[in-house]
């Protein structure tokens, strides 16, 4: 059972349940990155993604979307039942026990985006814009972190 990442993808409930259960099993074993999670999901016993799922911009986006959709659905489920919480970052996905409160309100818009299945239909151009804006934001964030780490005052550009 593989999640297809082309325009003809079929998403059925049993595949999504298997994806959710697989991701939950993997993250229950400890902190992982999105990349490591996807590589694990490509391998036995899961084989949910093909070996080419990270090879092109659009297939990479679809793979990423499937994973983050599942993570945010799991997060909602865990918080609704009080059984667990999830911290979701591309570099560190972590499962927390029931009583852990995670302040990640900044991810509210991300959750809305990944929980809306219409967004998986993004075109190549839209995906390239998303990636470009991600790197712009990443660079801006790293500049702020570097400035703060050096106790420098941010300089305004004219």
VEXZA-300620 format. One record per residue (C-alpha): residue in three letters; x, y, z. Coordinates in steps of 0.25 Angstrom, whole numbers, plus 5000, padded with zeros to 4 digits. Layout:
% VEXZA-300620
r = ALA x = X y = Y z = Z
...
This chain:
% VEXZA-300620
r = UNK x = 5000 y = 5000 z = 5000
r = UNK x = 5007 y = 5013 z = 4995
r = UNK x = 5002 y = 5027 z = 4996
r = UNK x = 5003 y = 5032 z = 4982
r = UNK x = 5009 y = 5046 z = 4980
r = UNK x = 5004 y = 5049 z = 4966
r = UNK x = 4992 y = 5056 z = 4961
r = UNK x = 4984 y = 5043 z = 4961
r = UNK x = 4986 y = 5040 z = 4975
r = UNK x = 4975 y = 5033 z = 4983
r = UNK x = 4974 y = 5035 z = 4997
r = UNK x = 4965 y = 5025 z = 5004
r = UNK x = 4962 y = 5024 z = 5019
r = UNK x = 4970 y = 5011 z = 5021
r = UNK x = 4982 y = 5016 z = 5015
r = UNK x = 4981 y = 5029 z = 5024
r = UNK x = 4979 y = 5020 z = 5036
r = UNK x = 4991 y = 5012 z = 5033
r = UNK x = 4999 y = 5025 z = 5031
r = UNK x = 4995 y = 5030 z = 5044
r = UNK x = 4997 y = 5017 z = 5052
r = UNK x = 5011 y = 5016 z = 5045
r = UNK x = 5015 y = 5030 z = 5048
r = UNK x = 5010 y = 5028 z = 5063
r = UNK x = 5018 y = 5016 z = 5064
r = UNK x = 5031 y = 5022 z = 5059
r = UNK x = 5030 y = 5035 z = 5067
r = UNK x = 5026 y = 5027 z = 5080
r = UNK x = 5040 y = 5021 z = 5079
r = UNK x = 5046 y = 5035 z = 5081
r = UNK x = 5049 y = 5049 z = 5074
r = UNK x = 5051 y = 5048 z = 5059
r = UNK x = 5052 y = 5058 z = 5048
r = UNK x = 5043 y = 5059 z = 5036
r = UNK x = 5053 y = 5054 z = 5027
r = UNK x = 5056 y = 5041 z = 5036
r = UNK x = 5041 y = 5039 z = 5037
r = UNK x = 5039 y = 5039 z = 5022
r = UNK x = 5052 y = 5030 z = 5020
r = UNK x = 5046 y = 5020 z = 5030
r = UNK x = 5032 y = 5021 z = 5024
r = UNK x = 5039 y = 5017 z = 5010
r = UNK x = 5045 y = 5004 z = 5016
r = UNK x = 5040 y = 4991 z = 5021
r = UNK x = 5030 y = 4989 z = 5028
r = UNK x = 5023 y = 5001 z = 5024
r = UNK x = 5026 y = 5004 z = 5009
r = UNK x = 5017 y = 5016 z = 5009
r = UNK x = 5025 y = 5024 z = 5000
r = UNK x = 5033 y = 5021 z = 4988
r = UNK x = 5048 y = 5023 z = 4987
r = UNK x = 5045 y = 5034 z = 4977
r = UNK x = 5036 y = 5042 z = 4987
r = UNK x = 5047 y = 5052 z = 4990
r = UNK x = 5053 y = 5053 z = 4976
r = UNK x = 5045 y = 5064 z = 4970
r = UNK x = 5039 y = 5077 z = 4976
r = UNK x = 5025 y = 5074 z = 4974
r = UNK x = 5026 y = 5059 z = 4979
r = UNK x = 5034 y = 5064 z = 4991
r = UNK x = 5023 y = 5074 z = 4994
r = UNK x = 5012 y = 5063 z = 4993
r = UNK x = 5020 y = 5054 z = 5002
r = UNK x = 5022 y = 5065 z = 5012
r = UNK x = 5008 y = 5069 z = 5011
r = UNK x = 5003 y = 5054 z = 5014
r = UNK x = 5013 y = 5054 z = 5026
r = UNK x = 5009 y = 5067 z = 5032
r = UNK x = 4994 y = 5065 z = 5030
r = UNK x = 4995 y = 5052 z = 5038
r = UNK x = 5004 y = 5059 z = 5049
r = UNK x = 4994 y = 5070 z = 5051
r = UNK x = 4982 y = 5060 z = 5051
r = UNK x = 4989 y = 5052 z = 5061
r = UNK x = 4992 y = 5064 z = 5069
r = UNK x = 4977 y = 5068 z = 5069
r = UNK x = 4973 y = 5054 z = 5073
r = UNK x = 4983 y = 5053 z = 5085
r = UNK x = 4979 y = 5067 z = 5090
r = UNK x = 4964 y = 5064 z = 5089
r = UNK x = 4966 y = 5051 z = 5097
r = UNK x = 4977 y = 5056 z = 5106
r = UNK x = 4985 y = 5044 z = 5103
r = UNK x = 4997 y = 5051 z = 5097
r = UNK x = 5003 y = 5064 z = 5091
r = UNK x = 5012 y = 5066 z = 5079
r = UNK x = 5022 y = 5076 z = 5076
r = UNK x = 5023 y = 5077 z = 5061
r = UNK x = 5036 y = 5083 z = 5054
r = UNK x = 5042 y = 5078 z = 5041
r = UNK x = 5055 y = 5076 z = 5049
r = UNK x = 5049 y = 5070 z = 5062
r = UNK x = 5036 y = 5063 z = 5064
r = UNK x = 5033 y = 5058 z = 5078
r = UNK x = 5022 y = 5051 z = 5085
r = UNK x = 5019 y = 5056 z = 5099
r = UNK x = 5011 y = 5049 z = 5110
r = UNK x = 4997 y = 5053 z = 5113
r = UNK x = 5000 y = 5064 z = 5124
r = UNK x = 5010 y = 5072 z = 5115
r = UNK x = 5005 y = 5085 z = 5111
r = UNK x = 5012 y = 5090 z = 5098
r = UNK x = 5011 y = 5105 z = 5095
r = UNK x = 5012 y = 5105 z = 5080
r = UNK x = 5000 y = 5114 z = 5076
r = UNK x = 5010 y = 5119 z = 5065
r = UNK x = 5007 y = 5106 z = 5057
r = UNK x = 4992 y = 5109 z = 5057
r = UNK x = 4992 y = 5114 z = 5043
r = UNK x = 5001 y = 5102 z = 5039
r = UNK x = 4991 y = 5092 z = 5044
r = UNK x = 4980 y = 5099 z = 5037
r = UNK x = 4988 y = 5098 z = 5024
r = UNK x = 4991 y = 5084 z = 5025
r = UNK x = 4978 y = 5079 z = 5030
r = UNK x = 4971 y = 5085 z = 5017
r = UNK x = 4972 y = 5074 z = 5006
r = UNK x = 4970 y = 5085 z = 4995
r = UNK x = 4984 y = 5090 z = 4998
r = UNK x = 4991 y = 5077 z = 4993
r = UNK x = 4986 y = 5081 z = 4979
r = UNK x = 4997 y = 5092 z = 4978
r = UNK x = 5003 y = 5094 z = 4965
r = UNK x = 5018 y = 5093 z = 4962
r = UNK x = 5019 y = 5109 z = 4962
r = UNK x = 5011 y = 5110 z = 4975
r = UNK x = 5020 y = 5100 z = 4982
r = UNK x = 5033 y = 5107 z = 4977
r = UNK x = 5027 y = 5120 z = 4983
r = UNK x = 5024 y = 5113 z = 4996
r = UNK x = 5039 y = 5107 z = 4997
r = UNK x = 5044 y = 5121 z = 4993
r = UNK x = 5036 y = 5128 z = 5004
r = UNK x = 5040 y = 5117 z = 5014
r = UNK x = 5055 y = 5119 z = 5011
r = UNK x = 5053 y = 5134 z = 5012
r = UNK x = 5046 y = 5133 z = 5026
r = UNK x = 5057 y = 5123 z = 5030
r = UNK x = 5068 y = 5133 z = 5027
r = UNK x = 5061 y = 5144 z = 5034
r = UNK x = 5059 y = 5135 z = 5046
r = UNK x = 5074 y = 5131 z = 5046
r = UNK x = 5078 y = 5145 z = 5045
r = UNK x = 5070 y = 5149 z = 5057
r = UNK x = 5075 y = 5137 z = 5065
r = UNK x = 5089 y = 5141 z = 5062
r = UNK x = 5087 y = 5155 z = 5066
r = UNK x = 5081 y = 5151 z = 5079
r = UNK x = 5092 y = 5141 z = 5082
r = UNK x = 5102 y = 5151 z = 5080
r = UNK x = 5094 y = 5161 z = 5089
r = UNK x = 5095 y = 5171 z = 5077
r = UNK x = 5084 y = 5181 z = 5074
r = UNK x = 5077 y = 5178 z = 5061
r = UNK x = 5080 y = 5188 z = 5050
r = UNK x = 5069 y = 5195 z = 5042
r = UNK x = 5071 y = 5195 z = 5027
r = UNK x = 5068 y = 5207 z = 5020
